[in-house]
Amino acid sequence: MALAASTAFAQKSELPIYQIRVGDQMRSYSLDQPHADRAHARLPIIIYLHGVGTHITDTLEIRYNMPFAKLPGLEAALIVYPQGADRNWDSIPGRIDTWHRLSDINGEQVDDIGFLRALIADLVTHYNGDAARVYVVGVSAGGYMTARVACELGDSVTAVADVIATAHRSQLRDCPNSRPIPFLLLASTTDPVNPYAGRAGDEVSDLASAVETVSFFVQHNGCTSRREEPLPHLDRDVPSTVTLTRYADCAQGADVLFYRVDGSGHSVPSTAPPEPGSWEANGARNRDIETAQVVWSFFQERR
């Protein structure tokens, strides 16, 4: 895999867009560097994997947004938005032989694991990124990609968060005997897009349930203790609650957190005002937690 230094090119975006070469293909990402000018050490890397249909130059829909850069007290960091080919991610395990990959460039298969590996190397080499603090969070289709990242990129990634998604069953069946990796799952029991109970299908469309996904990583990480707690219900006008289950005493400190959201739709829980006009098809949004904050708190403790 050839890796070139990143170079910016003009786009209609508030953030600069960069390109790197992965094999024979050029891949793109945008980069935010909050407080980087005040940094006295290498910077943690937060890689945000978008949902299907998203382009990194678009204004991100509020229901998918996790505004890490605006979190109070966020340390200097690199927040990275890679672009999936065809506005999607190839979340099917690479060892599965199928013509029906979920993403390609002009009909040619992409190497999304290779892209993320090259991206991490680029950030460490050119932007003072900390190779020991590399975090990947994915929302919706990006969430499905995080399960593949956990299985195939554990040597380069410190922790992952899978938000309003689960995993492909093929990912869990084909997960190599990699190191335990801290794993956070946030899923809604009433999500109309990504079913909490999973969905039967072929190797591409067969989706694990939220419980199956959590159970796999609990076993994979060798966790031996479990504690469940309902979180405070802050907005009584929204009939949606959150229950957090913590799996601890895991190998190499690789804890698993499961945020089960009841009564919410296909949206990232947030205390921010709702986005007008987008809720009818996707369901209401839970307003008891700020997802960016709980994800960053999970990441920040692991290095």
C-alpha positions in Angstrom: 0.0 0.0 0.0 1.5 3.3 -1.0 1.1 6.2 1.4 1.6 9.8 0.3 1.7 12.9 2.5 -1.7 14.6 2.6 -2.4 17.6 0.5 -5.3 20.0 0.9 -7.6 21.0 -2.0 -10.4 23.5 -2.1 -13.9 22.5 -1.3 -17.0 24.2 0.0 -16.4 23.2 3.6 -15.5 24.9 6.9 -12.8 22.3 7.4 -9.9 21.6 5.0 -10.1 18.5 2.8 -7.1 16.3 2.4 -6.2 13.4 0.1 -4.1 10.3 0.7 -3.2 7.5 -1.7 -4.3 4.0 -0.8 -2.9 1.5 -3.3 -4.0 2.9 -6.7 -6.9 5.0 -5.2 -7.1 8.5 -3.8 -9.2 8.8 -0.6 -10.3 12.0 1.2 -10.8 13.2 4.7 -11.5 16.5 6.5 -9.7 17.4 9.7 -10.6 19.6 12.7 -7.8 20.5 15.2 -9.5 22.1 18.2 -7.0 23.7 20.6 -4.1 22.1 18.8 -2.1 25.4 19.1 -2.1 24.9 22.9 -0.9 21.3 22.8 2.3 20.3 24.6 2.1 16.6 23.7 0.9 14.4 20.9 -2.8 14.7 20.2 -5.5 12.0 20.6 -7.2 11.1 17.3 -11.0 10.8 17.0 -12.1 9.2 13.7 -15.7 9.8 12.9 -17.3 7.4 10.4 -20.4 8.9 8.8 -23.7 7.3 7.9 -24.7 6.2 4.4 -25.3 8.9 1.9 -23.2 11.5 3.7 -20.4 13.6 2.1 -17.9 15.2 4.3 -18.5 18.6 2.7 -22.2 18.4 3.6 -23.8 20.0 6.7 -24.2 17.0 9.0 -27.8 16.3 10.0 -28.4 17.1 13.6 -29.8 13.7 14.3 -26.4 12.2 13.3 -24.2 14.9 14.9 -21.7 14.3 17.7 -20.1 17.8 18.2 -16.9 16.6 19.9 -15.1 19.9 19.1 -17.7 21.9 21.1 -17.5 19.7 24.3 -16.6 21.8 27.3 -13.1 21.0 28.5 -12.1 19.0 25.4 -8.3 18.7 25.3 -6.4 19.5 22.2 -7.3 16.7 19.7 -7.5 15.7 16.0 -11.1 15.1 14.9 -11.1 13.4 11.6 -14.0 12.8 9.1 -12.9 10.3 6.4 -15.0 10.0 3.3 -16.5 6.6 2.5 -16.4 5.6 -1.2 -19.9 5.9 -2.7 -20.8 7.7 0.6 -20.8 4.3 2.4 -18.4 1.9 4.1 -17.4 -1.6 3.1 -18.2 -3.1 6.5 -18.2 -6.7 5.2 -15.1 -8.7 6.4 -12.3 -8.6 3.8 -11.9 -12.4 3.8 -15.4 -13.0 2.7 -15.5 -13.6 -1.1 -18.5 -11.7 -2.4 -19.1 -9.5 -5.4 -21.6 -7.5 -3.4 -19.3 -5.2 -1.5 -21.0 -2.2 0.1 -18.8 0.4 -1.3 -16.6 0.9 -4.4 -14.9 3.6 -6.6 -16.1 3.4 -10.2 -16.8 -0.3 -9.8 -13.4 -1.1 -8.2 -13.4 -2.6 -4.8 -12.1 -0.3 -2.0 -9.9 -1.2 1.0 -11.5 0.6 3.8 -9.3 -1.0 6.5 -6.3 -0.1 4.5 -7.6 3.5 4.2 -8.1 3.8 7.9 -4.7 2.4 8.6 -3.1 4.8 6.1 -5.1 7.7 7.6 -3.8 6.9 11.1 -0.3 6.8 9.8 -0.8 10.1 8.1 -2.1 11.8 11.2 0.7 10.5 13.4 3.4 11.5 10.9 2.2 14.9 9.7 -0.2 16.2 12.4 1.3 15.2 15.7 -1.3 12.5 16.3 -0.8 10.0 19.2 -0.6 6.5 17.9 -1.4 5.2 21.4 -4.7 7.2 21.5 -6.6 6.4 18.3 -10.4 6.2 18.7 -13.0 5.3 16.1 -16.7 6.2 16.4 -19.3 5.4 13.8 -22.9 6.4 13.4 -25.5 4.2 11.5 -23.6 2.7 8.5 -20.4 4.0 10.1 -21.4 2.1 13.2 -21.4 -1.2 11.3 -17.9 -0.3 10.1 -16.7 0.0 13.7 -17.3 -3.6 14.4 -15.1 -4.5 11.5 -12.5 -2.0 12.8 -12.6 -3.7 16.2 -11.9 -7.1 14.6 -9.4 -6.2 11.9 -7.6 -3.0 13.1 -7.2 -3.7 16.8 -3.4 -3.3 16.5 -3.8 0.4 15.6 -7.0 1.5 17.3 -7.3 2.1 21.1 -11.2 1.9 21.5 -14.3 2.0 19.3 -17.9 3.2 19.7 -20.8 1.9 17.6 -23.7 4.3 17.6 -27.3 3.5 16.4 -26.1 0.4 14.7 -25.1 -3.2 15.6 -22.8 -5.5 13.6 -23.0 -7.8 10.6 -23.1 -11.4 11.8 -20.4 -12.2 9.2 -18.1 -9.8 11.1 -18.6 -11.6 14.3 -18.2 -15.0 12.7 -15.0 -13.9 10.9 -13.5 -11.9 13.7 -9.8 -13.0 14.0 -8.3 -13.7 17.4 -7.2 -10.1 17.8 -6.5 -8.3 21.1 -9.4 -7.3 23.3 -10.5 -3.8 22.4 -12.7 -1.5 24.5 -16.1 -1.4 22.9 -19.2 0.9 23.3 -22.5 0.2 21.7 -25.5 2.6 21.7 -28.7 1.2 20.2 -32.4 2.0 20.3 -34.9 -0.7 20.8 -37.4 1.2 18.6 -35.0 2.2 15.8 -36.9 1.9 12.5 -33.8 1.8 10.3 -31.2 -0.4 12.1 -33.3 -3.1 13.9 -32.4 -3.7 17.5 -33.3 -7.4 17.1 -31.2 -7.8 14.0 -32.3 -9.1 10.6 -31.8 -12.4 8.8 -30.1 -12.3 5.4 -27.1 -13.3 3.4 -23.5 -12.6 4.3 -23.9 -9.0 3.4 -27.4 -8.2 4.8 -27.5 -10.6 7.8 -27.5 -8.2 10.9 -26.7 -9.2 14.4 -29.0 -7.9 17.2 -27.7 -5.4 19.7 -27.6 -8.1 22.4 -25.7 -10.5 20.1 -23.2 -7.7 19.3 -22.6 -6.8 22.9 -22.4 -10.5 24.0 -19.8 -11.2 21.3 -17.4 -8.5 22.5 -18.0 -9.3 26.2 -16.9 -12.8 25.5 -14.1 -11.7 23.1 -12.8 -9.4 25.8 -13.1 -11.9 28.6 -15.3 -9.7 30.8 -16.4 -11.2 34.1 -18.6 -8.6 35.8 -21.8 -6.9 34.8 -23.6 -3.9 36.3 -26.8 -2.4 35.0 -28.2 1.1 35.9 -31.0 3.2 34.5 -29.8 6.7 33.7 -31.7 9.8 35.0 -34.7 10.7 32.9 -34.1 14.4 32.3 -36.8 15.4 29.8 -40.3 14.2 30.9 -41.8 15.5 27.6 -39.9 12.8 25.6 -41.0 9.2 26.4 -37.5 7.8 25.9 -35.1 6.5 28.5 -31.5 5.1 28.6 -30.2 2.1 30.5 -26.4 1.6 30.8 -24.9 -1.8 31.3 -21.2 -2.0 32.1 -19.1 -5.1 31.6 -15.9 -4.9 33.5 -13.0 -7.0 34.8 -12.1 -7.6 31.1 -8.8 -8.7 29.6 -6.3 -5.9 29.2 -8.9 -3.4 30.7 -11.0 -3.7 27.5 -14.4 -2.9 29.1 -17.7 -3.0 27.2 -20.4 -0.4 27.6 -23.9 -0.9 26.3 -26.3 2.1 26.2 -29.8 0.7 25.5 -32.2 3.5 24.5 -35.9 2.8 24.8 -38.5 4.8 22.9 -36.2 6.6 20.6 -35.7 6.4 16.8 -32.8 6.4 14.4 -31.0 9.4 16.0 -28.1 10.2 18.2 -29.3 11.0 21.8 -28.6 14.7 22.6 -29.8 17.5 24.8 -29.6 19.8 21.8 -32.9 21.2 20.3 -34.6 18.8 17.9 -34.1 19.3 14.2 -37.4 20.5 12.7 -39.1 18.4 10.0 -36.9 15.3 10.2 -38.5 13.2 12.9 -41.6 11.7 11.4 -39.8 9.0 9.4 -36.9 8.4 11.8 -38.6 8.6 15.3 -38.0 10.9 18.2 -34.6 11.6 19.8 -33.7 10.8 23.3 -32.8 13.9 25.3 -31.3 12.3 28.5 -27.7 12.0 27.4 -25.2 13.9 25.2 -23.8 11.1 23.0 -20.6 13.0 22.2 -19.9 13.5 25.9 -20.4 9.8 26.9 -18.4 8.6 23.9 -15.5 11.0 24.6 -15.6 10.1 28.3 -15.3 6.4 27.3 -12.4 7.2 25.0 -10.6 9.5 27.3 -10.1 6.9 30.0 -8.4 4.5 27.6 -4.9 4.9 26.2 
